[in-house]
């Protein structure tokens, strides 16, 4: 892990360009769980090249803003989860099922008709491309086993817990390959642990620990209240967070800005690094650096700054690019303010 105090990073996604994806159609629906190829503006035979070009834009935007840890911006994805989830064996993607999303609306989802297993690596080329195009630390994200189990129709397994453990085995194989491909950090996205805490307690934590079994590289887990552009009601606290102290994951990504979270909850995570969400993605106004600095300071009575990475609350996928760029700069400048204060107090 980088030795710099309060390093900065995205959670995962950066806004895809309008020339690449139909952003109006993207924003007008819930994140797709099955493939949504109709969102792409580029012909299939040119799509790979277009996605690489967009990934370069995302990398350069992060570097220009001054971020310390760079992601691929998830430019190749229709949603954070569907690209990986629909690449697995055991899933009928031609005849989708239905499941309720976290807002209670039915959404087409992968229909599980056989044992879940990973057919091939899904994101290793994404990591290799990212590694070849930046000299900074890099992070890649993969959907978590519990969340994928919640975003599927189970027509095969005796119970969801068994299904989640097979998803976990597939994620474990992918994570191993992502580190071999050059990732410095691999993040598991598990928003449904917050949305469905009782099930998360029953088998979600066990599934995440299975996904991390034998993994020695630096891992992160993102848990949130949902995209601000889609889920508008923000609770003031997490229904599933202290439980993560029993998780094998090394870093935990949480949001504090949109929900004005009581940061004293961080005392219940005494060992892991906190990826601290300090940028409000529900507000199209770019925060001042001082606003970001104040949000960082709120956490520091409860967590050693040496265990803090500064980040947005969630993915920036739905933001206008100019707003995302402004918020990244504010985040970097806010972290620098607090870094100087801590150096002066030392």
C-alpha positions as CSV (number, residue, x, y, z in Angstrom):
1,X,0.0,0.0,0.0
2,X,1.2,3.5,-0.7
3,X,2.9,5.2,2.2
4,X,1.5,8.6,1.4
5,X,-0.9,9.9,4.0
6,X,-4.6,10.2,2.9
7,X,-4.1,8.9,-0.6
8,X,-7.0,9.5,-3.0
9,X,-8.9,7.1,-5.2
10,X,-12.2,6.6,-7.0
11,X,-14.5,4.0,-5.7
12,X,-14.6,2.4,-9.2
13,X,-16.5,4.1,-12.0
14,X,-16.0,7.4,-13.9
15,X,-18.6,8.8,-16.3
16,X,-18.6,7.1,-19.7
17,X,-18.5,9.5,-22.6
18,X,-21.7,10.4,-24.5
19,X,-20.2,9.1,-27.7
20,X,-19.7,5.7,-26.2
21,X,-22.9,5.0,-24.3
22,X,-26.4,6.5,-24.4
23,X,-26.2,8.2,-21.1
24,X,-29.9,9.3,-21.1
25,X,-31.1,5.7,-21.5
26,X,-28.5,4.6,-19.0
27,X,-29.8,7.1,-16.4
28,X,-33.5,6.3,-17.2
29,X,-33.4,2.8,-15.8
30,X,-32.1,0.8,-12.9
31,X,-28.6,-0.6,-13.4
32,X,-28.8,-3.6,-15.7
33,X,-28.3,-7.1,-14.2
34,X,-28.5,-8.8,-17.6
35,X,-26.7,-7.6,-20.7
36,X,-28.0,-4.2,-22.1
37,X,-26.1,-4.0,-25.4
38,X,-28.6,-1.5,-26.7
39,X,-27.0,1.2,-24.5
40,X,-23.8,1.3,-26.6
41,X,-23.6,3.9,-29.4
42,X,-20.7,2.2,-31.1
43,X,-21.0,-0.7,-33.6
44,X,-20.0,-4.1,-32.1
45,X,-17.0,-4.4,-34.4
46,X,-15.6,-1.1,-33.2
47,X,-16.7,-1.4,-29.5
48,X,-13.5,-2.8,-28.0
49,X,-11.4,0.0,-29.5
50,X,-13.9,2.6,-28.4
51,X,-13.9,1.2,-24.9
52,X,-10.1,1.3,-24.8
53,X,-10.2,4.9,-26.0
54,X,-12.7,5.8,-23.2
55,X,-10.6,4.0,-20.6
56,X,-7.6,6.1,-21.6
57,X,-9.7,9.2,-21.1
58,X,-10.7,8.0,-17.7
59,X,-7.1,7.2,-16.7
60,X,-5.9,10.6,-17.8
61,X,-8.7,12.5,-16.1
62,X,-7.8,10.8,-12.8
63,X,-4.1,11.5,-13.2
64,X,-4.8,15.1,-14.2
65,X,-6.9,15.5,-11.0
66,X,-4.1,14.1,-9.0
67,X,-5.5,10.8,-7.8
68,X,-3.0,8.4,-6.2
69,X,-4.8,5.2,-7.0
70,X,-6.2,4.8,-10.5
71,X,-9.1,2.7,-11.8
72,X,-10.2,1.8,-15.3
73,X,-13.4,3.9,-14.7
74,X,-15.4,0.7,-15.6
75,X,-15.7,2.1,-19.2
76,X,-16.4,-1.4,-20.6
77,X,-19.4,-2.1,-18.3
78,X,-23.1,-1.4,-18.6
79,X,-23.3,-1.8,-14.8
80,X,-20.8,-2.6,-12.1
81,X,-22.0,-6.2,-11.9
82,X,-23.6,-7.5,-15.1
83,X,-20.5,-7.9,-17.2
84,X,-19.0,-10.5,-14.8
85,X,-22.3,-12.0,-13.6
86,X,-23.4,-12.8,-17.2
87,X,-20.0,-14.4,-18.1
88,X,-20.4,-17.3,-15.7
89,X,-21.5,-20.9,-16.4
90,X,-24.8,-22.0,-14.9
91,X,-26.6,-18.8,-16.0
92,X,-29.3,-18.6,-18.8
93,X,-28.8,-15.1,-20.1
94,X,-31.2,-15.6,-23.1
95,X,-34.2,-16.3,-20.8
96,X,-33.7,-13.9,-17.9
97,X,-35.5,-14.2,-14.6
98,X,-36.8,-11.5,-12.3
99,X,-35.8,-10.2,-8.9
100,X,-36.5,-7.2,-6.8
101,X,-33.9,-4.5,-6.7
102,X,-33.0,-2.6,-3.5
103,X,-35.8,-0.1,-4.1
104,X,-38.4,-2.9,-4.3
105,X,-38.9,-2.8,-8.1
106,X,-38.7,-5.9,-10.3
107,X,-35.7,-6.0,-12.6
108,X,-34.6,-8.6,-15.2
109,X,-31.8,-10.7,-13.7
110,X,-29.6,-13.7,-14.7
111,X,-31.6,-16.9,-14.2
112,X,-29.5,-19.6,-12.5
113,X,-30.2,-23.0,-14.1
114,X,-27.1,-24.9,-13.2
115,X,-24.0,-24.8,-10.9
116,X,-22.3,-21.4,-11.0
117,X,-18.7,-21.6,-12.1
118,X,-16.2,-19.3,-13.9
119,X,-15.8,-20.3,-17.5
120,X,-12.8,-17.9,-18.1
121,X,-11.2,-14.8,-16.7
122,X,-13.4,-11.8,-17.4
123,X,-11.4,-8.6,-16.3
124,X,-7.8,-9.6,-16.6
125,X,-7.3,-7.7,-19.9
126,X,-8.9,-4.6,-18.3
127,X,-6.1,-4.8,-15.6
128,X,-3.4,-5.4,-18.1
129,X,-4.5,-2.3,-20.2
130,X,-4.7,-0.2,-17.0
131,X,-1.3,-1.3,-15.8
132,X,0.2,-0.6,-19.3
133,X,-1.2,3.0,-19.3
134,X,-0.4,4.4,-15.8
135,X,2.6,4.2,-13.5
136,X,0.4,4.9,-10.4
137,X,-1.2,2.3,-8.1
138,X,-4.2,0.6,-9.8
139,X,-7.4,-0.8,-8.5
140,X,-10.0,-3.0,-10.3
141,X,-13.5,-3.9,-9.0
142,X,-15.5,-7.1,-9.2
143,X,-19.1,-7.7,-8.1
144,X,-19.4,-9.6,-4.8
145,X,-20.9,-13.0,-4.4
146,X,-23.6,-12.0,-2.0
147,X,-24.8,-9.1,-4.2
148,X,-24.8,-11.3,-7.4
149,X,-26.8,-13.9,-5.5
150,X,-29.4,-11.2,-4.7
151,X,-29.4,-10.1,-8.3
152,X,-30.3,-13.5,-9.7
153,X,-33.3,-15.8,-10.0
154,X,-32.4,-19.1,-8.4
155,X,-33.9,-22.0,-10.4
156,X,-31.3,-24.6,-9.4
157,X,-29.9,-24.4,-5.9
158,X,-31.6,-25.8,-2.8
159,X,-31.0,-22.4,-1.1
160,X,-29.4,-19.0,-1.7
161,X,-26.6,-19.6,0.6
162,X,-25.3,-22.5,-1.5
163,X,-25.6,-20.4,-4.6
164,X,-23.7,-17.5,-3.0
165,X,-20.8,-19.9,-2.1
166,X,-20.5,-21.0,-5.7
167,X,-20.5,-17.3,-6.8
168,X,-17.8,-16.8,-4.2
169,X,-15.6,-19.6,-5.7
170,X,-15.9,-17.9,-9.1
171,X,-15.0,-14.5,-7.6
172,X,-12.0,-16.1,-5.8
173,X,-10.7,-17.5,-9.1
174,X,-11.1,-14.0,-10.8
175,X,-9.4,-12.2,-7.9
176,X,-6.4,-14.5,-8.2
177,X,-6.1,-13.8,-11.9
178,X,-6.5,-10.0,-11.4
179,X,-3.5,-9.9,-9.1
180,X,-1.4,-11.9,-11.5
181,X,-2.5,-9.5,-14.3
182,X,-1.0,-6.6,-12.3
183,X,-3.7,-5.2,-9.9
184,X,-2.4,-3.5,-6.8
185,X,-5.9,-3.6,-5.2
186,X,-9.0,-5.6,-6.0
187,X,-12.3,-4.3,-4.7
188,X,-15.4,-6.5,-4.2
189,X,-18.6,-4.5,-4.6
190,X,-21.2,-5.6,-2.1
191,X,-24.0,-2.9,-1.9
192,X,-26.6,-5.5,-1.1
193,X,-25.0,-6.3,2.3
194,X,-26.5,-2.9,3.3
195,X,-29.8,-3.4,1.5
196,X,-30.4,-6.9,3.0
197,X,-28.5,-7.1,6.3
198,X,-30.3,-10.1,7.7
199,X,-29.3,-12.3,4.8
200,X,-25.8,-10.8,4.8
201,X,-25.5,-11.9,8.4
202,X,-26.8,-15.4,7.6
203,X,-24.4,-16.2,4.8
204,X,-23.1,-13.0,3.1
205,X,-20.0,-12.6,5.3
206,X,-19.2,-16.3,4.8
207,X,-19.5,-15.9,1.0
208,X,-17.1,-12.9,1.0
209,X,-14.6,-14.7,3.2
210,X,-14.8,-17.6,0.7
211,X,-14.2,-15.2,-2.1
212,X,-11.0,-14.0,-0.3
213,X,-9.8,-17.5,0.7
214,X,-6.0,-17.8,0.1
215,X,-5.8,-14.3,-1.4
216,X,-2.6,-12.4,-0.3
217,X,-3.0,-9.2,-2.3
218,X,-4.6,-6.0,-1.0
219,X,-8.4,-6.4,-1.1
220,X,-11.2,-3.9,-0.6
221,X,-15.0,-4.1,-0.1
222,X,-17.5,-1.4,-1.1
223,X,-20.8,-1.2,0.8
224,X,-23.2,1.6,0.2
225,X,-26.7,2.9,0.1
226,X,-27.0,2.8,-3.7
227,X,-26.3,5.2,-6.6
228,X,-27.5,8.7,-5.5
229,X,-28.9,9.2,-9.0
230,X,-31.3,6.3,-8.5
231,X,-31.7,5.7,-4.7
232,X,-32.7,9.1,-3.3
233,X,-33.5,8.2,0.4
234,X,-30.3,8.0,2.4
235,X,-30.4,6.4,5.9
236,X,-28.2,8.1,8.5
237,X,-26.4,4.9,9.4
238,X,-25.5,1.5,8.1
239,X,-27.5,-1.6,8.9
240,X,-24.5,-3.8,8.2
241,X,-21.0,-2.4,8.9
242,X,-19.5,-3.5,12.2
243,X,-19.8,-7.1,11.1
244,X,-17.2,-6.4,8.5
245,X,-14.5,-6.4,11.2
246,X,-14.8,-10.2,10.9
247,X,-14.1,-10.1,7.2
248,X,-10.8,-11.1,5.6
249,X,-10.9,-7.9,3.5
250,X,-8.2,-5.3,4.1
251,X,-10.0,-2.1,3.1
252,X,-13.7,-1.1,3.5
253,X,-15.3,1.6,1.3
254,X,-18.1,3.5,3.0
255,X,-20.0,6.7,2.2
256,X,-20.2,9.6,4.8
257,X,-21.0,12.7,2.7
258,X,-24.5,12.0,1.3
259,X,-25.8,10.4,4.5
260,X,-23.9,12.7,6.9
261,X,-22.9,9.5,8.6
262,X,-22.0,9.4,12.3
263,X,-18.4,8.6,11.8
264,X,-18.0,7.2,15.3
265,X,-19.1,3.9,13.8
266,X,-15.6,3.7,12.4
267,X,-14.4,2.8,15.9
268,X,-16.0,-0.6,15.3
269,X,-13.6,-1.3,12.4
270,X,-10.3,-1.1,14.3
271,X,-8.0,-2.9,11.9
272,X,-9.0,-2.3,8.3
273,X,-8.2,0.7,6.1
274,X,-11.2,2.9,5.6
275,X,-11.9,4.1,2.0
276,X,-13.7,7.3,3.3
277,X,-16.4,8.6,1.0
278,X,-16.3,12.4,1.3
279,X,-17.8,13.6,-2.0
280,X,-21.6,13.9,-2.3
281,X,-22.7,12.4,-5.6
282,X,-26.3,13.6,-5.1
283,X,-25.3,17.2,-5.4
284,X,-24.3,18.5,-8.8
285,X,-22.5,21.4,-7.3
286,X,-18.8,20.8,-6.9
287,X,-17.7,21.0,-3.3
288,X,-15.0,23.3,-2.2
289,X,-11.7,21.8,-1.0
290,X,-12.5,23.1,2.5
291,X,-15.8,21.2,2.5
292,X,-14.0,18.0,1.6
293,X,-11.4,18.7,4.2
294,X,-14.1,19.1,6.9
295,X,-15.6,15.8,5.9
296,X,-12.2,14.1,6.3
297,X,-11.7,15.8,9.7
298,X,-15.0,14.4,11.0
299,X,-13.6,10.9,10.7
300,X,-10.2,11.4,12.2
301,X,-11.2,11.3,15.9
302,X,-12.4,7.7,15.2
303,X,-9.8,6.3,12.8
304,X,-6.0,6.8,12.5
305,X,-5.3,8.9,9.4
306,X,-2.7,6.3,8.4
307,X,-5.7,4.0,7.8
308,X,-7.7,6.4,5.6
309,X,-8.0,6.5,1.8
310,X,-10.0,9.5,0.5
311,X,-12.7,8.8,-2.1
312,X,-16.2,9.7,-3.4
313,X,-19.1,8.1,-1.6
314,X,-19.8,5.7,-4.5
315,X,-19.2,5.3,-8.2
316,X,-19.2,8.5,-10.4
317,X,-20.9,6.7,-13.4
318,X,-24.0,8.9,-13.5
319,X,-22.3,12.3,-13.0
320,X,-21.7,14.7,-15.9
321,X,-18.0,14.5,-16.7
322,X,-17.2,18.1,-15.9
323,X,-18.9,17.7,-12.4
324,X,-16.9,14.5,-11.8
325,X,-13.7,16.2,-12.8
326,X,-14.4,19.1,-10.5
327,X,-15.3,16.8,-7.6
328,X,-12.1,14.8,-8.1
329,X,-10.0,18.0,-7.9
330,X,-11.8,19.1,-4.8
331,X,-11.2,15.7,-3.2
332,X,-7.5,15.9,-4.0
333,X,-7.2,19.5,-2.7
334,X,-9.2,18.7,0.4
335,X,-7.0,15.7,1.2
336,X,-3.9,17.9,0.8
337,X,-5.3,20.5,3.2
338,X,-5.7,17.9,5.9
339,X,-2.4,16.2,5.1
340,X,-0.7,19.6,5.7
341,X,-2.5,20.1,9.0
342,X,-1.5,16.6,10.2
343,X,2.1,17.3,9.2
344,X,2.1,20.6,11.0
345,X,0.7,19.0,14.2
346,X,3.3,16.2,14.1
